[in-house]
Amino acid sequence: MDLPQQEATRKLAAILSADVVGYSRLMSNDEASTVVTLNTYRGVFRDLITQRQGRVVDTAGDSVLAEFPSVVQAVQCAVDVQRDLAPRNGALPENRRMEFRIGINLGDVIEHRDGSIYGDGINIAARLEALADAGGINVSGTVFDHVEGKLGIGFDGLGEREVKNIAKPVRVYRVRLGGDGPEPEVAAGAAPLALPDKPSIAVLPFTNMSADPEQEYFSDGITEDIITDLSKFSGLFVIARNSSFAYKGRAVDIAQVAGELGVRYVLEGSIRRAGDRVRVNAQLIDGANGGHLWAERYDGDMTDIFEVQDAVTRQIVAALEVKLTAAERDKASCCGGTDNMEAYDWYLRARENIGTTPDTSAQAREMCERAIALDPDFADAHATVAFTYLQDYTNQWTDDPRDSLRLAQAAAERAVTLGPDRAHPNLASAMMNLWHERHDAALADADRAIALDPNFVGGYLAKGSALHYAGKSEQAIEAYNQAMRLNPHFPNIMFQFLGQSHFMLGQFDEAIEAFERRIIRNPCTDSSHVWLAAIYGHQGRIEEARAEWDKALAVNPNYSLDERIKTWPYRNPADRERVVEGLRQAGLA
């Protein structure tokens, strides 16, 4: 709007626009807790904005609007905010995490004498924010031109985008925070992922079209089961669930997704559940040219959902002309090995809730136990119970670690008895054997899981871990690399695995790089700091070793090396001793 000259001034400013992803859902789930979290997180924004010489302009609803005299300070502030909020969210149950997306633009604005600001410079920042990922940052081309090479962070060019109410397309860049966000872990300017030598596909999370947002777990579960079912075919290359779900809730460009994940085909769809009725829409798209290979709609009762999943799988296999072995033609359907719809529903809820905190682990276990009560022969539910107890053991979330390991072992054994031809029970068995230091049995279980599901990331991770702890770290790295190719948006724990393997091979420079990259992506890790301290101890870099040890204790004041060592299942005690010796040389053990 036009303002009288004496009431307004024009100026060039860096504008930061932020809002909460899924704020309405959070409020409907728990209004009181959401308000508390929002106020806390806004306090983080205010403090960091002030530290970077910025000014908070507005905090209407769930948003934050700020201006900065320096575009470098604006981007650094956004990075500081996201890195501060990430561990805070990690400590919350998954359904209460509050993630902001941020957009930054440099442009001309009009400032009113009351401090409010207007203009296209703000509108563009808001549009960039709307295009950003949860927990991510988008900047305009103008911002990129001013900050490139000045902050030690990378950017992904997303091309020109048409944005609402702005005449010209806007160049958009995504800031590489290093989080578990949706960017592949490749260096800036690296060559795109090469296509596999077989038909390759990514299944994007099906959109929940139900009136009830609480049905999100159901649409996610169906997506995951289709991924699982497709993964069983050796003639297909199937991207892992974690990487596909990096695009959840985003308006995506199919060609871009295919390029980022290194696949030729992309499946997308939607699910509407109303009472006992369900409608599934699915379409298979060629990422190279955007062409539709097929599209189909399925309507039926909830009792038909397993048949719908199988129908989608069959049509994809047929459309891509995948050659099946005789055994693959007879593969069991998905849905985790049950035909009990209510048990399956609890299992989907459990998979949605399993996470990285003691509470989410316990919640997932309780839901699986409800599923097992309805179907005692539900193999994958027993396997998931085993995983939750194993999380308690390895993360020291229990007062009796040995009892947790015993319960995990019992659940894994039951899972394999019920589902010897299913990948997840064999994975559970592999992990139990590994933590009991039965390395050969663990490797055999991992290989069996991979044979049953050639695209099973968990199988390759278990194989890598079994090889590493058995003293074969070079082969372990090969298994980890295969897991990362199947899951380009791999979680930060992969850097821990790689760092440990390089350490045991005496490749300290590579190990340092891996541990440092993990710390960037997960500031709350204690173990990566401890391993860095051990490396620096071996290298005689005593002050650096002690600094890393202090950082580990700052993250986890209760860290106990003696207790953690007990959970390292190395076949050769000398491998365990190499870590301790490095710490000892720095006076830390």
DRENFI-882397 format. One line per 8 residues: number of its first residue (from 1); for each residue x, y, z of C-alpha. Coordinates in steps of 0.02 Angstrom, whole numbers. Each point is the difference from the previous one (the first is absolute). Layout:
N
NUM = X,Y,Z; ...
END
This chain:
589
1 = 0,0,0; 54,182,-23; 55,92,157; 28,187,27; 182,46,-26; 26,55,180; -63,-167,67; 105,-119,-104
9 = 177,-26,-59; 74,-118,-126; 153,-104,35; 92,-157,-54; -13,-139,130; 27,-186,21; -167,-76,48; -22,-163,96
17 = -172,-80,-5; -38,-158,100; -150,-104,50; -41,-169,78; -32,-152,-108; -164,-86,48; -45,127,134; -188,-37,-8
25 = 34,-186,25; 110,36,151; -133,112,77; -138,-127,-27; 107,-137,81; 54,96,155; -37,186,6; 82,37,167
33 = 165,-87,-40; 5,77,-173; -17,176,70; 139,-33,126; 116,-67,-135; -41,143,-118; 40,130,133; 164,-88,41
41 = 52,-11,-182; -47,181,-31; 116,44,143; 139,-90,-96; -41,104,-154; 1,163,98; 165,-35,85; 89,-53,-159
49 = -75,139,-105; 62,127,127; 173,-81,6; 11,19,-190; -49,185,6; -175,-33,-65; -171,62,55; -159,-101,28
57 = -137,87,-99; -150,-112,31; -49,-167,81; -180,-20,-57; -74,-174,20; 138,-129,-19; 113,113,-105; 156,103,28
65 = 48,149,-109; 168,86,24; 114,120,-91; 189,15,-4; 118,135,-64; 117,-139,-60; -52,-146,-110; 146,-103,66
73 = -64,25,178; -176,-48,-55; 55,-166,-75; 116,-39,146; -143,36,120; -115,-120,-94; 134,-136,5; 25,31,187
81 = -187,-13,31; -21,-164,-93; 153,-77,82; -62,55,172; -177,-67,-28; 52,-168,-74; 60,-80,163; -146,77,95
89 = -119,-87,-121; 101,-159,15; -41,-4,185; -188,12,-33; -119,-140,-51; -15,-4,-189; -182,59,2; 47,156,101
97 = 153,59,-96; -15,178,-63; 99,32,-158; 17,170,-80; 34,36,-182; 91,161,-41; 13,111,-154; 123,143,-21
105 = 1,137,-131; 97,160,-29; -111,136,-69; -74,173,8; -128,24,139; -108,142,66; 15,33,186; -142,87,92
113 = 42,111,147; -75,-130,120; 133,-125,-59; -110,-105,-114; 66,-38,-174; -81,-36,-168; 44,-39,-179; 49,-134,-124
121 = 162,-32,94; -105,-74,141; -119,-91,-115; 143,-90,-86; 74,-53,168; -170,-71,48; -13,-96,-165; 175,-70,24
129 = -48,-56,174; -154,-89,-68; 112,-97,-121; 123,-50,136; 12,-171,82; -48,-30,181; 152,54,100; 76,76,-157
137 = 49,167,-74; -28,70,-175; 81,160,-62; -23,106,-155; 129,16,-137; 41,175,61; 41,-68,173; 105,-140,-74
145 = 100,123,-103; 46,98,157; 41,-144,118; 79,-132,-113; 169,-51,70; -17,108,157; -81,-118,125; 79,-171,-27
153 = -167,-78,-45; -61,-76,-163; -151,37,-108; -105,-102,-121; -66,96,-149; -185,-37,-25; -19,104,-159; -123,138,-37
161 = -172,-13,80; -161,89,-39; -67,73,162; -170,72,36; -26,188,-32; 180,25,-59; 18,43,-184; 170,-79,-34
169 = 60,-175,47; 112,-6,155; 165,-94,7; -9,-117,150; 142,-79,97; -13,-123,144; 125,17,142; 94,-159,39
177 = -19,-8,188; 66,-176,10; -156,-63,91; -97,-158,-33; -97,108,-117; -38,-38,-180; 165,26,-90; 115,-140,-53
185 = 167,-5,89; 105,47,-151; 122,140,-20; -51,159,-90; 27,-21,-184; 14,-190,11; -63,-102,-144; -181,-61,14
193 = -27,-179,57; 19,-123,-143; -153,-103,-45; 10,-183,51; 11,-136,-133; -180,-54,36; -168,90,9; 9,122,146
201 = -141,79,98; -41,114,147; -170,-7,84; -48,171,68; -107,7,158; -182,-15,-48; -99,156,45; -126,-20,140
209 = -165,63,-75; -104,-54,150; -97,130,97; 92,-57,157; 184,54,5; 28,-138,127; -12,-124,-145; 172,57,-57
217 = 76,-157,77; -112,-106,-110; 49,80,-166; 183,-4,52; -16,-183,47; -76,-48,-166; 140,92,-90; 131,-89,103
225 = -77,-169,-34; -2,30,-187; 185,46,11; 32,-158,101; -93,-109,-124; 89,72,-151; 168,-18,88; -17,-188,-1
233 = 25,-11,-188; 181,-22,-53; -39,74,-171; -42,169,77; 104,135,84; -110,80,134; 43,156,100; -18,-20,188
241 = -144,70,98; 103,133,90; 55,82,-162; -173,-8,-79; -78,77,154; 122,146,-6; -123,73,-127; -153,-20,111
249 = -113,153,1; 93,86,-142; -59,50,-172; 135,-89,-99; 67,-2,-176; 3,-183,-52; 152,22,-112; 94,83,144
257 = -47,-140,120; 55,-132,-125; 165,90,-25; 35,24,186; -37,-182,39; 80,-72,-156; -154,-94,-66; -96,-7,-163
265 = -177,-19,66; -103,79,140; -164,-62,74; -115,126,83; -178,-10,62; -129,39,133; -108,-92,125; -171,47,67
273 = -66,-100,147; -178,26,61; -66,-125,125; 16,-172,-76; 24,66,-176; 164,45,-83; 48,77,-167; 177,-11,-69
281 = 62,98,-151; 170,-43,-73; 100,51,-152; 168,-56,-66; 104,138,-82; 155,-6,-109; 122,122,82; 93,24,-163
289 = -143,78,-97; -145,19,122; -105,-127,-94; -130,-105,91; 24,-186,-20; -165,-37,84; -125,73,123; -133,-94,98
297 = -132,28,133; -51,-135,124; -158,7,105; -47,-128,131; -24,-49,180; 142,7,125; 5,-189,-8; 55,19,-182
305 = 152,108,38; 124,-144,-9; -67,-47,-172; 17,182,-55; 183,3,54; 33,-160,-96; -90,68,-153; 108,158,-1
313 = 157,-106,15; -52,-116,-142; -39,145,-116; 168,82,32; 93,-163,-31; -98,-25,-161; 21,180,-60; 188,-6,25
321 = 11,-174,-77; 94,-66,149; 59,-179,-21; -50,-104,150; 78,-159,65; -115,-145,39; 19,35,186; -43,183,-23
329 = -163,-42,-86; -52,-86,160; 62,132,122; -111,34,147; -101,159,-6; 44,150,104; -88,59,159; 129,-77,117
337 = -67,-177,1; -177,17,69; -173,-3,-72; -76,78,157; -47,177,-47; -5,66,178; 170,-77,41; 70,76,-160
345 = -69,170,51; 90,-6,168; 159,-54,-88; -9,151,-116; -21,113,151; 151,-81,81; 109,28,-153; -53,182,-2
353 = 46,23,183; 164,-93,12; 137,128,18; 152,62,92; -64,29,178; -43,-119,143; -182,55,-8; -25,-33,-185
361 = 88,-167,15; -117,-51,142; -153,62,-96; 46,-99,-154; 27,-156,104; -170,19,84; -86,19,-168; 87,-154,-69
369 = -51,-98,154; -181,49,-36; 22,-63,-177; 73,-164,65; -145,-21,121; -116,4,-152; 113,-111,-106; 131,-97,100
377 = 80,-62,-162; 37,176,-66; 187,-21,-38; 46,179,-42; -85,65,157; 109,-116,106; 153,61,-97; -44,181,37
385 = -17,-40,185; 176,-71,-9; 63,161,-79; -76,107,138; 84,-103,136; 163,11,-97; -16,190,-5; -20,-2,189
393 = 157,-104,17; 116,92,-119; -57,174,54; 3,-39,187; -184,43,16; -26,-135,131; 53,-35,178; 33,-181,-48
401 = 86,-8,-171; 28,-188,9; -185,-31,29; -42,111,-150; 120,-102,-106; -79,-162,64; -174,61,-46; 62,57,-170
409 = 74,-172,-31; -163,-88,46; -102,113,-115; 122,-24,-144; -1,-189,19; -190,-1,-1; -2,112,-155; 116,-116,-98
417 = -98,-154,53; -160,80,-67; 76,84,-154; 159,-89,-57; -30,63,-177; -23,182,48; 139,130,-1; -40,93,162
425 = 2,-152,115; 167,-51,-75; 66,175,28; -56,-9,182; 91,-166,16; 157,74,-79; 4,143,125; -30,-115,148
433 = 140,-116,-55; 116,148,-25; -29,74,173; 29,-174,72; 165,-1,-98; -53,-144,-112; 75,84,-153; -13,-142,-127
441 = -182,-31,43; -36,187,-12; 79,9,-172; -98,-152,-59; -163,78,61; 40,165,-87; 40,-90,-163; -165,-96,15
449 = -95,163,25; 81,73,-156; -39,-158,-100; -183,17,50; 0,188,-35; 141,52,-119; -37,185,30; -6,-11,190
457 = 105,139,73; -13,-76,174; 76,-160,-65; 152,90,-70; 21,99,162; -5,-160,102; 124,-81,-119; 116,149,14
465 = -9,-1,189; 31,-188,10; 152,18,-112; 67,150,95; -12,-80,171; 74,-161,-70; 156,97,-52; -42,18,-186
473 = -26,188,-11; 50,15,-183; -143,-116,-50; -112,91,124; 27,164,-93; -57,-85,-162; -162,-54,84; -27,174,73
481 = 26,78,-172; -134,-113,-73; -119,52,139; 35,184,-37; -34,-24,-187; -168,-77,40; -33,141,124; 77,161,-71
489 = -77,103,142; 82,-115,125; -7,39,188; 149,76,89; 41,-163,90; 78,-59,-164; 146,117,31; 27,-83,169
497 = 8,-171,-82; 120,61,-133; 108,92,127; 19,-154,109; 47,-107,-150; 130,124,-62; 69,12,178; 28,-188,8
505 = 88,6,-169; 115,135,65; -72,126,-123; -10,141,126; -27,143,-123; -152,-86,-76; -64,-44,174; 17,181,60
513 = -97,61,-152; -140,-125,31; -18,41,185; 4,187,-32; -136,-17,-132; -107,-95,123; 22,134,133; -56,133,-125
521 = -157,-99,-36; -30,-55,179; 70,121,131; -69,-113,137; 115,-148,-33; 119,-45,141; 81,-152,-83; 72,94,-150
529 = 89,121,118; 71,-147,99; 68,-86,-156; 76,165,-59; 84,15,170; 73,-175,-22; 68,44,-173; 79,162,62
537 = 76,-97,146; 83,-120,-122; 65,148,-100; 69,89,152; -122,145,-18; -35,2,186; -90,167,17; -117,-42,-144
545 = -34,-171,75; -48,76,167; -109,130,-85; -97,-138,-88; -20,-95,163; -69,156,83; -123,20,-143; -59,-179,23
553 = -31,31,185; -89,163,-40; -121,-97,-109; -17,-144,124; 62,37,177; -37,-181,47; 108,-74,-138; 93,-154,65
561 = 140,-71,-106; 1,-159,104; -185,-29,-30; 9,43,-185; 147,-118,-29; -104,-143,66; -120,22,-147; 136,-5,-135
569 = -4,-179,-66; 175,-8,-73; 62,-176,-35; 180,52,32; 20,88,170; 149,92,-74; -118,99,-112; -94,64,151
577 = 164,37,85; 57,111,-146; -137,125,43; 41,-5,185; 187,19,-35; -30,159,-99; -97,73,145; 131,-60,123
585 = 138,89,-96; -98,161,23; -21,-34,185; -186,-34,-19; -9,-185,46
END
